[in-house]
Amino acid sequence: MTIDRVDPPTTSDEQTSLVAWLDFHRDTLLLKADGLDQQQLAQRLEPSALTLGGLLKHMALVESSWLSRRLLGRPMIEPFESFDWSTDRDWEFHSAADDTPEELKALFAASRAASDEIIRAALADGGLDTRSALPSRDGGHFDLRWILTHLVEEYARHNGHADLIRESIDGATGE
């Protein structure tokens, strides 16, 4: 797989910047998992239980949860929507070891494509001020700006984890 990661523009409007940083961090996670087999994607860096495969599956869930479920009030993509989360709150992390690299990357790509479609439509309709269908814990509603910023933050945090995990697998470092 060839990942053609593009640096975000150094000057741009808010909307362009948020989407560019989201894409940059998505591609960074894919780069960290690139070229690894199923066993390597399931490898842990003790004492953490995190794996690169688990991070791919988790971020597919996170995007679907925030954009499909929270922003639009619609079901998440499968397999996330039909899973009984009361049986394992961290199922996406635990089950990733059973998934092939192709399955994990296809799930990530499907979630990303669905998210991109939602983002494009929301930006065309209400822009960054588009409000979430579902409320926050305090009863307010998120705007798309907040959601995109949160997604960038979530990817950035997990990409730091991915850096360490990948280095422990084969010594690969860098962006």
C-alpha positions as CSV (number, residue, x, y, z in Angstrom):
1,M,0.0,0.0,0.0
2,T,1.3,3.4,-0.9
3,I,0.3,6.2,1.5
4,D,0.6,9.6,-0.1
5,R,0.5,11.8,3.0
6,V,0.2,15.5,2.2
7,D,1.4,18.2,4.7
8,P,-1.4,20.5,5.7
9,P,-1.1,24.0,4.2
10,T,0.8,26.6,6.3
11,T,-1.8,29.2,5.6
12,S,-5.5,28.5,5.0
13,D,-9.0,29.2,6.2
14,E,-10.2,27.3,9.3
15,Q,-12.3,24.7,7.4
16,T,-9.4,23.8,5.0
17,S,-7.0,23.6,7.9
18,L,-9.1,21.3,10.0
19,V,-9.8,18.9,7.2
20,A,-6.2,18.9,6.1
21,W,-5.0,18.2,9.6
22,L,-7.5,15.4,9.9
23,D,-6.3,13.8,6.6
24,F,-2.7,14.2,7.7
25,H,-3.2,12.4,10.9
26,R,-5.3,9.7,9.3
27,D,-2.5,9.1,6.8
28,T,0.1,9.1,9.6
29,L,-1.7,6.2,11.3
30,L,-1.8,4.3,8.1
31,L,1.9,4.9,7.6
32,K,2.6,3.5,11.0
33,A,0.7,0.3,10.2
34,D,2.0,0.0,6.6
35,G,3.7,-3.2,5.6
36,L,3.0,-5.1,8.8
37,D,1.4,-8.6,8.9
38,Q,-1.4,-9.7,11.2
39,Q,1.0,-10.8,14.0
40,Q,2.9,-7.5,13.9
41,L,-0.4,-5.5,13.9
42,A,-1.4,-7.4,17.1
43,Q,2.0,-6.9,18.8
44,R,1.9,-5.0,22.1
45,L,4.4,-2.8,23.7
46,E,4.2,-3.9,27.4
47,P,2.7,-3.0,29.7
48,S,0.1,-1.4,27.4
49,A,-2.5,-3.5,25.6
50,L,-2.5,-1.1,22.6
51,T,-1.7,-2.5,19.2
52,L,-1.4,-0.9,15.8
53,G,-4.3,-3.0,14.6
54,G,-6.4,-2.0,17.6
55,L,-5.6,1.7,16.9
56,L,-6.8,1.3,13.3
57,K,-10.0,-0.3,14.4
58,H,-10.5,2.2,17.2
59,M,-10.1,5.2,15.0
60,A,-12.6,3.7,12.5
61,L,-15.0,3.5,15.4
62,V,-14.2,7.0,16.7
63,E,-14.9,8.6,13.3
64,S,-18.2,6.7,12.9
65,S,-19.2,7.4,16.4
66,W,-18.6,11.2,16.2
67,L,-19.8,11.8,12.7
68,S,-22.5,9.3,11.9
69,R,-23.9,8.8,15.4
70,R,-23.2,12.1,17.2
71,L,-23.3,14.6,14.4
72,L,-26.1,13.1,12.3
73,G,-27.9,10.9,14.9
74,R,-27.6,8.0,12.5
75,P,-26.3,4.4,13.0
76,M,-22.5,3.8,12.9
77,I,-21.0,1.7,10.2
78,E,-20.8,-2.1,10.7
79,P,-19.5,-3.9,12.6
80,F,-19.8,-1.2,15.3
81,E,-23.5,-0.5,15.1
82,S,-24.6,-4.1,15.7
83,F,-22.0,-5.0,18.4
84,D,-23.3,-5.4,21.9
85,W,-21.0,-2.9,23.6
86,S,-22.2,-3.9,27.1
87,T,-20.2,-7.2,26.7
88,D,-16.8,-5.5,26.0
89,R,-16.4,-1.7,26.1
90,D,-13.0,-2.0,24.4
91,W,-14.0,-4.6,21.8
92,E,-12.5,-2.8,18.9
93,F,-9.1,-3.0,20.6
94,H,-9.5,-6.6,21.7
95,S,-10.9,-8.0,18.5
96,A,-8.4,-6.4,16.1
97,A,-5.9,-9.2,16.7
98,D,-8.4,-11.5,14.9
99,D,-8.6,-9.3,11.8
100,T,-6.2,-9.5,8.9
101,P,-4.3,-6.4,7.8
102,E,-6.6,-6.2,4.7
103,E,-9.8,-6.3,6.9
104,L,-8.5,-3.6,9.2
105,K,-7.4,-1.3,6.4
106,A,-10.7,-1.9,4.6
107,L,-12.7,-1.0,7.7
108,F,-10.6,2.1,8.3
109,A,-11.1,3.1,4.6
110,A,-14.8,2.5,4.8
111,S,-15.1,4.6,8.0
112,R,-13.0,7.3,6.5
113,A,-15.0,7.4,3.3
114,A,-18.3,7.6,5.2
115,S,-16.9,10.3,7.4
116,D,-15.6,12.3,4.4
117,E,-19.0,12.2,2.8
118,I,-20.6,13.4,6.1
119,I,-18.0,16.2,6.5
120,R,-18.5,17.4,2.9
121,A,-22.2,17.5,3.2
122,A,-22.2,19.3,6.5
123,L,-19.6,21.9,5.3
124,A,-21.8,22.5,2.2
125,D,-24.9,22.9,4.3
126,G,-24.2,24.6,7.6
127,G,-20.4,24.8,7.5
128,L,-18.3,24.5,10.7
129,D,-21.3,25.8,12.7
130,T,-23.4,22.7,11.9
131,R,-24.7,21.4,15.2
132,S,-24.8,17.8,16.3
133,A,-28.0,15.9,16.4
134,L,-27.1,14.3,19.7
135,P,-26.2,16.4,22.8
136,S,-23.1,16.5,24.9
137,R,-23.1,15.4,28.5
138,D,-24.1,18.9,29.6
139,G,-27.1,19.0,27.2
140,G,-25.5,21.3,24.7
141,H,-24.7,20.4,21.1
142,F,-21.3,20.1,19.5
143,D,-20.6,22.1,16.4
144,L,-18.7,20.5,13.5
145,R,-15.7,22.7,14.3
146,W,-15.4,21.1,17.8
147,I,-15.9,17.5,16.4
148,L,-13.2,18.0,13.8
149,T,-10.8,19.5,16.3
150,H,-11.5,16.6,18.6
151,L,-10.8,14.0,15.8
152,V,-7.5,15.7,15.1
153,E,-6.6,15.6,18.8
154,E,-7.6,11.9,19.1
155,Y,-5.5,11.0,16.1
156,A,-2.5,13.0,17.3
157,R,-2.6,11.3,20.7
158,H,-2.9,7.9,19.2
159,N,-0.3,8.6,16.6
160,G,2.2,9.1,19.4
161,H,1.3,5.7,20.7
162,A,1.6,4.3,17.2
163,D,5.2,5.8,16.9
164,L,6.3,3.8,20.0
165,I,4.5,0.6,19.0
166,R,6.0,0.6,15.5
167,E,9.5,1.3,16.7
168,S,9.2,-1.7,19.1
169,I,8.1,-3.9,16.2
170,D,10.8,-3.2,13.6
171,G,12.7,-0.2,14.7
172,A,11.0,2.1,12.2
173,T,10.9,5.7,13.4
174,G,9.9,9.1,12.0
175,E,6.8,10.5,10.5
